[in-house]
Amino acid sequence: MTKASAKNDKKEEKKKKPEGALPERLLRRLLEGMGAAVDRGLGREVETKSGLTTNMLLERMKHLIDERVRDEGAKGQIAPHHLKLKIEWGTHSEAAPEVIEALEHEVLAAAIDHINDHRYRTLAPVDIETEVDIFITGIAVDPTFGEFEEELRQADEERRRAAELGKVDIPKGAIKLHDVNIIARATMPDGAREKVLSFRPGGRRISVGRGSDNDLHLNDKSVSKIHAALVMNREGTLMVADTGSTNGTYINGRRIAYGEARQIEEGDVVGFGNIEVRFRRE
């Protein structure tokens, strides 16, 4: 290679580098301001003074990938391939697109390297999806099996039944299927009534509202058609968030802000408009 061509190659490399390189300054501005709030969203504790760095977010993601790896015996260890980058609604979701895109690239690259280094297999190419989540504080990465999730759940359920008969062992990383039944006791103008709501930890949201198609149907004029949402996180904690109601959602008389997710403790009174609801495990 001639000196001239070497110089040209270096120039080209310098031109390309800013486009592909991580804009660390922008990411740091986004992440360091979150501090312990982000770690609470990830279910971890951290010293408030230290704040959150990109590396800490990636280390938590790697830990979750390892936790959810499935041991399929002769087929090897199967790792989740679909990454959900969940960003808190509000300040963080309004970050500049280039900041979010840079964070996506960093998370995706770290996940691919981790999976390759551990010689895990995946059911599909590793990809990432960013979503704004009112049930997240800060930023979290949730590794999943994407479109294969339900198929794997069903396979694990069959294995669990066979295991009860002593025919097979339940593989490491099997997806837990145990639903949790919660009794919602609503105090309506015409008296109290109860409904059993079935939650799957880390599963779908339960809708609350005046519309008859809501999971928890509260037919009262003070309740919006789509009033609030309930979800049970992977740790089994019941959460509630207002989804834009007119008359508000309350916990023990205190109104929660739109887009703010709050934990429901045992004995709490949750108000949807003028309707009070108490939740207890069946």
Phi, psi and chi 1 to 4 in degrees:
 res  aa     phi    psi   chi1   chi2   chi3   chi4
   1 MET       -  134.0 -179.0 -176.9  -67.7      -
   2 THR   -78.3  162.8   64.6      -      -      -
   3 LYS   -62.7  -36.6  -70.2 -176.3  179.3  179.9
   4 ALA   -63.9  -45.3      -      -      -      -
   5 SER   -67.8  -34.6   61.1      -      -      -
   6 ALA   -63.9  -41.9      -      -      -      -
   7 LYS   -63.6  -41.0  -73.5 -178.9 -179.8  179.0
   8 ASN   -63.7  -40.3  -72.1  -25.3      -      -
   9 ASP   -62.2  -40.7  -73.2  -14.2      -      -
  10 LYS   -64.6  -39.0  -73.4 -177.9  179.6  179.6
  11 LYS   -63.6  -42.6  -73.5 -179.7  179.7  179.5
  12 GLU   -63.6  -39.5  -71.6  -60.8  -41.8      -
  13 GLU   -63.4  -40.3 -173.3  178.0  -13.3      -
  14 LYS   -66.0  -35.5  -73.8 -179.2 -179.4  179.1
  15 LYS   -67.0  -39.7  -72.2  179.4 -177.9  178.0
  16 LYS   -76.6  -31.2  -68.1  178.6 -178.4  178.4
  17 LYS   -58.0  -47.1 -171.5  174.2 -179.2 -178.6
  18 PRO   -59.6  -32.0  -23.2   34.3      -      -
  19 GLU   -70.9  -38.4  -64.1  178.0    7.4      -
  20 GLY   -94.5  -18.0      -      -      -      -
  21 ALA   -74.3  152.0      -      -      -      -
  22 LEU   -73.1  123.7  173.4   69.4      -      -
  23 PRO   -74.6   78.4   26.0  -31.1      -      -
  24 GLU   -57.3  -36.4 -171.5   65.8   34.4      -
  25 ARG   -62.3  -42.7 -179.0  174.8   58.4   82.3
  26 LEU   -67.3  -43.0  -66.5  175.5      -      -
  27 LEU   -63.2  -41.9  -85.5  178.4      -      -
  28 ARG   -62.8  -39.0 -172.2  165.0  -64.6  153.8
  29 ARG   -61.4  -39.3 -173.7 -172.9  -52.1  162.3
  30 LEU   -70.5  -44.3  174.4   67.3      -      -
  31 LEU   -83.3  -41.6  -67.5  170.8      -      -
  32 GLU   -66.3  -26.9  -73.1 -176.7  -11.1      -
  33 GLY   -71.1  -11.7      -      -      -      -
  34 MET   -86.1  -35.6  -60.7  175.6 -171.4      -
  35 GLY    54.5 -136.7      -      -      -      -
  36 ALA   -66.2  -22.0      -      -      -      -
  37 ALA   -60.2  -38.7      -      -      -      -
  38 VAL   -66.9  -42.9  178.7      -      -      -
  39 ASP   -64.6  -31.9  -93.4   15.3      -      -
  40 ARG   -64.4  -37.7  -74.6 -162.3  -61.9  -87.5
  41 GLY   -65.7  -29.2      -      -      -      -
  42 LEU   -89.0   -1.1  -63.1  170.8      -      -
  43 GLY    76.5   26.2      -      -      -      -
  44 ARG  -125.9  162.0  -57.8  -71.7 -167.7  -87.1
  45 GLU  -109.6  148.2  -68.5  -62.1  -33.3      -
  46 VAL  -150.0  151.4   66.0      -      -      -
  47 GLU   -63.8  129.7  -67.8 -178.2   12.9      -
  48 THR   -57.9  -36.9  -52.7      -      -      -
  49 LYS   -64.5  -32.5  -66.8  179.5 -178.7  178.0
  50 SER   -75.6  -25.8   64.9      -      -      -
  51 GLY    66.6 -165.2      -      -      -      -
  52 LEU  -117.0  137.2 -178.4   74.9      -      -
  53 THR  -114.8  165.5   65.7      -      -      -
  54 THR   -58.6  -40.1  -49.3      -      -      -
  55 ASN   -60.8  -38.5  -74.5  -21.2      -      -
  56 MET   -65.2  -41.1  -68.4  170.5   66.3      -
  57 LEU   -61.9  -42.4 -177.8   68.5      -      -
  58 LEU   -68.5  -38.3  -60.7 -178.7      -      -
  59 GLU   -63.9  -38.6  -73.5  -54.9  -47.8      -
  60 ARG   -65.7  -38.8  -79.6  156.7  176.9   72.8
  61 MET   -63.2  -44.5  174.3 -164.4   66.9      -
  62 LYS   -61.5  -39.7  -66.3  173.5 -173.5  177.3
  63 HIS   -62.0  -41.5  178.3   68.9      -      -
  64 LEU   -67.9  -37.5  -73.0  174.8      -      -
  65 ILE   -60.1  -47.3  -70.6  174.6      -      -
  66 ASP   -61.1  -39.7  -68.8  -22.2      -      -
  67 GLU   -63.9  -33.1  -84.3 -171.9  -10.3      -
  68 ARG   -99.7    3.2  -64.2  173.2 -168.5  174.6
  69 VAL   -62.4  137.0  163.5      -      -      -
  70 ARG  -102.5  128.9  -61.3  170.6   58.9   86.0
  71 ASP   -90.0  105.8 -171.6  -10.6      -      -
  72 GLU  -103.0   28.2  -63.3  -70.2   -9.5      -
  73 GLY    63.0 -121.2      -      -      -      -
  74 ALA   -63.3  -23.2      -      -      -      -
  75 LYS   -79.1   -9.6  -64.7 -179.3 -179.8  178.4
  76 GLY    94.1 -170.1      -      -      -      -
  77 GLN   -97.8  124.0  -66.1 -176.5  -54.3      -
  78 ILE  -101.8  122.6  -50.0  -61.7      -      -
  79 ALA  -101.5  151.2      -      -      -      -
  80 PRO   -63.1  142.2   19.6  -29.3      -      -
  81 HIS  -114.2  -17.2   64.1  -84.0      -      -
  82 HIS  -104.0  116.0 -176.8   63.8      -      -
  83 LEU   -99.5  124.9  -51.6  172.7      -      -
  84 LYS  -101.0  111.1  -70.5 -174.8  178.1  179.9
  85 LEU   -89.4  105.8  178.8   61.3      -      -
  86 LYS   -99.9  127.1  -61.6 -176.3  176.3 -178.0
  87 ILE  -119.6  133.7  -60.4  177.8      -      -
  88 GLU   -58.0  136.6  177.8 -176.1   -2.3      -
  89 TRP   -65.9  140.6  179.1   88.2      -      -
  90 GLY   112.2 -128.4      -      -      -      -
  91 THR   -53.9  -49.2  -55.3      -      -      -
  92 HIS   -72.3  -33.1  -52.5  -45.8      -      -
  93 SER   -72.4  -13.1   63.5      -      -      -
  94 GLU   -95.3    9.9  -65.2  170.0   -1.4      -
  95 ALA   -62.4  154.4      -      -      -      -
  96 ALA   -59.5  142.9      -      -      -      -
  97 PRO   -54.7  -36.6  -26.0   34.7      -      -
  98 GLU   -68.1  -27.6   61.6  -92.5   21.7      -
  99 VAL   -70.7  -45.8  175.1      -      -      -
 100 ILE   -63.8  -41.9  -59.0  -59.1      -      -
 101 GLU   -63.4  -40.4 -175.6  178.6   -5.2      -
 102 ALA   -65.3  -39.0      -      -      -      -
 103 LEU   -66.6  -39.4 -177.4   56.8      -      -
 104 GLU   -58.3  -46.3  -73.6  178.7  -20.1      -
 105 HIS   -62.8  -41.7  -70.0  164.9      -      -
 106 GLU   -66.2  -43.9 -178.1   77.3   -9.3      -
 107 VAL   -65.1  -45.1  169.3      -      -      -
 108 LEU   -62.7  -45.5 -173.9   60.5      -      -
 109 ALA   -62.9  -41.9      -      -      -      -
 110 ALA   -65.7  -38.8      -      -      -      -
 111 ALA   -66.6  -44.2      -      -      -      -
 112 ILE   -61.9  -45.1  -68.0  173.0      -      -
 113 ASP   -61.5  -42.8  -74.0  -15.3      -      -
 114 HIS   -64.1  -43.9 -175.6   72.4      -      -
 115 ILE   -65.2  -42.2  -70.7  169.9      -      -
 116 ASN   -67.6  -42.8  -71.0  -22.3      -      -
 117 ASP   -60.4  -34.9  -71.3  -14.4      -      -
 118 HIS   -92.9    2.5  -73.2   73.3      -      -
 119 ARG    56.6   36.9  -62.2 -172.5  177.0 -179.1
 120 TYR   -76.6  156.0  -65.4  146.4      -      -
 121 ARG  -104.2  159.6  -67.4  179.5   55.1 -125.9
 122 THR  -130.9  158.8   59.2      -      -      -
 123 LEU   -85.0  -10.8  -62.1  174.4      -      -
 124 ALA  -161.0  164.8      -      -      -      -
 125 PRO   -57.4  144.8  -24.3   34.5      -      -
 126 VAL   -69.1  129.2 -177.5      -      -      -
 127 ASP  -139.8  174.6   62.1    3.0      -      -
 128 ILE  -138.6  145.5 -170.4  165.9      -      -
 129 GLU  -135.7  129.1  170.0 -168.7   12.3      -
 130 THR  -101.6  133.7  -62.1      -      -      -
 131 GLU  -141.2  145.9   60.5 -177.7   35.0      -
 132 VAL   -84.6  129.7  176.3      -      -      -
 133 ASP  -131.4  118.4 -166.4  -29.0      -      -
 134 ILE   -71.9  -12.2   57.4  178.2      -      -
 135 PHE   -95.1    9.8  -72.6   99.6      -      -
 136 ILE  -113.6  138.6  -73.0  -66.6      -      -
 137 THR  -105.8  113.5  -57.8      -      -      -
 138 GLY    89.1 -126.8      -      -      -      -
 139 ILE  -135.2  140.3  -65.5 -179.9      -      -
 140 ALA  -142.6  153.4      -      -      -      -
 141 VAL  -116.9  124.5 -179.0      -      -      -
 142 ASP  -115.5  102.7 -177.1   20.4      -      -
 143 PRO   -76.2  129.0  -11.0   27.6      -      -
 144 THR  -133.9  173.6   76.1      -      -      -
 145 PHE   -96.2   14.2  -69.0   93.5      -      -
 146 GLY    53.9 -126.8      -      -      -      -
 147 GLU   -68.0  -11.8   64.9  -86.1   25.9      -
 148 PHE   -94.7   -1.5  -60.8   99.7      -      -
 149 GLU   -57.2  -50.4 -165.2   87.0   13.1      -
 150 GLU   -68.0  -38.7 -172.5   56.1   35.1      -
 151 GLU   -60.6  -41.7  179.2 -177.0  -27.9      -
 152 LEU   -69.8  -35.2  -66.8  174.0      -      -
 153 ARG   -60.7  -45.3  -72.8 -176.9 -169.9  -82.4
 154 GLN   -65.2  -40.3  -67.1  175.0    4.2      -
 155 ALA   -63.6  -40.0      -      -      -      -
 156 ASP   -67.5  -35.2  -72.0  -19.0      -      -
 157 GLU   -64.9  -41.4  177.9   62.6   13.8      -
 158 GLU   -64.3  -40.3  -68.7  175.6    4.5      -
 159 ARG   -66.5  -36.0  -75.6  178.0  173.6  176.4
 160 ARG   -65.7  -40.7 -169.7  167.0  -77.5  106.0
 161 ARG   -64.5  -42.0  -69.4 -179.4 -171.8  137.3
 162 ALA   -65.3  -36.5      -      -      -      -
 163 ALA   -63.9  -35.9      -      -      -      -
 164 GLU   -63.8  -26.1  -68.9  173.0   -3.9      -
 165 LEU   -92.3    1.8  -60.6  174.5      -      -
 166 GLY    77.7   18.9      -      -      -      -
 167 LYS   -88.9  -36.8  -65.4 -179.2  178.9  179.5
 168 VAL  -140.8  166.0  -61.8      -      -      -
 169 ASP   -97.3  148.2  -65.3  -34.7      -      -
 170 ILE   -78.7  125.5  -61.0  175.3      -      -
 171 PRO   -70.6  153.0   27.8  -35.3      -      -
 172 LYS   -60.6  137.1  172.4 -173.5  174.5  -66.4
 173 GLY    85.8    5.0      -      -      -      -
 174 ALA   -57.8  138.8      -      -      -      -
 175 ILE   -74.6  125.4  -60.0  172.4      -      -
 176 LYS   -74.2  134.1  -63.5  179.5  179.7  178.5
 177 LEU  -111.8    0.8  -72.9  171.7      -      -
 178 HIS   -67.1  115.4  -60.5  -62.0      -      -
 179 ASP   -81.1  155.0  -70.4  -11.8      -      -
 180 VAL  -116.3  122.3  178.6      -      -      -
 181 ASN   -90.7  127.3  -71.7  -26.6      -      -
 182 ILE  -118.1  130.2  -59.6  -70.8      -      -
 183 ILE   -92.1  120.9  -61.3  174.4      -      -
 184 ALA  -100.1  116.9      -      -      -      -
 185 ARG  -105.0  109.3 -179.0  180.0  176.8   83.2
 186 ALA  -101.6  132.4      -      -      -      -
 187 THR   -93.8  103.6  -56.8      -      -      -
 188 MET   -99.9  164.1  -53.6  -67.6  -68.4      -
 189 PRO   -56.9  -30.0  -26.0   35.3      -      -
 190 ASP   -98.2   13.8   57.7  -11.2      -      -
 191 GLY   123.1  172.8      -      -      -      -
 192 ALA   -85.7  148.4      -      -      -      -
 193 ARG  -144.8  156.3   63.7 -178.9 -179.2   84.3
 194 GLU  -122.5  149.4  -66.2 -175.6  -12.7      -
 195 LYS  -142.1  138.7 -179.6  172.1 -177.6  178.1
 196 VAL   -89.5  124.5  178.0      -      -      -
 197 LEU  -109.9  132.3  -58.2  173.4      -      -
 198 SER  -102.2  118.9 -174.9      -      -      -
 199 PHE  -111.9  144.6  -69.6   87.4      -      -
 200 ARG  -114.3  120.0  178.2  167.2  -65.9  170.0
 201 PRO   -51.2  124.8  -29.5   37.5      -      -
 202 GLY    77.6    7.7      -      -      -      -
 203 GLY   -94.8 -155.5      -      -      -      -
 204 ARG   -71.1  164.6   75.8  175.9 -173.5   89.5
 205 ARG   -86.7  150.8  -60.4  174.4 -176.2 -179.6
 206 ILE  -104.5  125.4  -59.9  -65.8      -      -
 207 SER   -89.0  147.0   60.5      -      -      -
 208 VAL  -126.3  132.3 -178.6      -      -      -
 209 GLY   173.5  178.9      -      -      -      -
 210 ARG   -77.7  -26.0 -168.5  175.6   74.6 -110.5
 211 GLY   -63.6  140.1      -      -      -      -
 212 SER   -67.4  -15.4   58.6      -      -      -
 213 ASP   -87.0    1.7   55.7  -17.0      -      -
 214 ASN   -76.1  149.1  -75.7  -78.8      -      -
 215 ASP   -62.6  -42.8  -59.9  -72.6      -      -
 216 LEU  -110.0   98.6 -179.1   55.4      -      -
 217 HIS   -88.8  116.0  175.2 -146.3      -      -
 218 LEU  -117.8   96.6  -57.8  175.6      -      -
 219 ASN   -83.0   82.5 -170.7   18.6      -      -
 220 ASP  -146.0  141.7 -174.4   85.3      -      -
 221 LYS   -65.1  -19.3   63.0 -178.5 -179.5 -179.4
 222 SER   -80.1  -10.7   68.8      -      -      -
 223 VAL   -99.2  132.3  179.1      -      -      -
 224 SER   -72.7  158.5  -63.2      -      -      -
 225 LYS   -57.2  -44.5  -71.5 -177.2  179.3  179.6
 226 ILE  -121.7  101.8  -57.6  173.9      -      -
 227 HIS   -99.9  -48.7 -166.2  104.9      -      -
 228 ALA  -155.0  175.6      -      -      -      -
 229 ALA  -135.7  146.4      -      -      -      -
 230 LEU  -119.3  145.7  -59.8  162.9      -      -
 231 VAL  -150.4  151.1   73.5      -      -      -
 232 MET  -111.3  120.5 -176.8  170.2  -74.3      -
 233 ASN   -74.7  176.9   63.6   22.8      -      -
 234 ARG   -63.5  -22.2  -70.3 -175.2 -179.2  -87.6
 235 GLU   -85.7   -2.2  -69.7   70.7   40.4      -
 236 GLY    88.3   14.4      -      -      -      -
 237 THR   -90.0  131.0  -58.8      -      -      -
 238 LEU   -83.1  129.9 -173.2   61.6      -      -
 239 MET  -124.4  151.5  -50.5  -75.2  -70.1      -
 240 VAL  -131.7  145.7   63.2      -      -      -
 241 ALA  -143.9  139.9      -      -      -      -
 242 ASP   -78.5  134.8 -171.2  -82.2      -      -
 243 THR  -107.9   24.1   52.6      -      -      -
 244 GLY   107.9   35.1      -      -      -      -
 245 SER   -72.5  161.4   69.1      -      -      -
 246 THR   -79.4  -43.8  -59.1      -      -      -
 247 ASN  -102.7    5.1  -64.5  -47.5      -      -
 248 GLY    87.5  161.1      -      -      -      -
 249 THR  -119.5  135.3  -59.6      -      -      -
 250 TYR  -127.9  148.6  -57.8   79.2      -      -
 251 ILE  -122.2  115.3  -63.3 -179.2      -      -
 252 ASN    52.7   41.4  -60.8  -34.9      -      -
 253 GLY    86.9   -5.6      -      -      -      -
 254 ARG  -104.2  123.8 -175.6  173.5 -179.1  177.4
 255 ARG   -73.1  136.5 -174.9  167.5 -176.0  166.8
 256 ILE   -98.4  147.0   62.9  176.0      -      -
 257 ALA   -72.7  152.0      -      -      -      -
 258 TYR   -58.7  131.9  166.0   58.2      -      -
 259 GLY    82.9    0.9      -      -      -      -
 260 GLU  -101.1  122.6  177.1 -175.3    3.0      -
 261 ALA   -91.2  135.3      -      -      -      -
 262 ARG  -128.7  145.7  -74.1  -66.1 -173.5   88.5
 263 GLN   -76.8  140.1  179.7  175.7  -21.9      -
 264 ILE  -100.7  116.0  -59.6  175.2      -      -
 265 GLU   -88.9  161.0  -56.7  -81.6    2.5      -
 266 GLU   -59.9  127.2 -171.1   73.4   25.5      -
 267 GLY    92.5   -6.7      -      -      -      -
 268 ASP   -67.6  147.4  -78.6  -12.0      -      -
 269 VAL  -105.6  119.1  177.7      -      -      -
 270 VAL  -104.4  123.3 -177.0      -      -      -
 271 GLY  -102.1  127.2      -      -      -      -
 272 PHE  -113.2  100.2  -58.2  103.2      -      -
 273 GLY    63.9 -126.8      -      -      -      -
 274 ASN   -92.9    0.5  -63.1  -28.0      -      -
 275 ILE   -95.7  126.0  -56.7  -58.0      -      -
 276 GLU   -99.3  135.6  -67.0 -175.3  -16.0      -
 277 VAL  -130.5  134.1 -179.2      -      -      -
 278 ARG  -112.4  139.6  -70.1  172.6  170.6   81.0
 279 PHE  -115.0  135.8  -61.6   90.9      -      -
 280 ARG  -145.2  151.5   72.2  177.3 -170.1  -83.1
 281 ARG   -74.4  142.2  -68.0  179.2 -177.3 -108.3
 282 GLU   -69.5      - -169.0  174.7   40.4      -
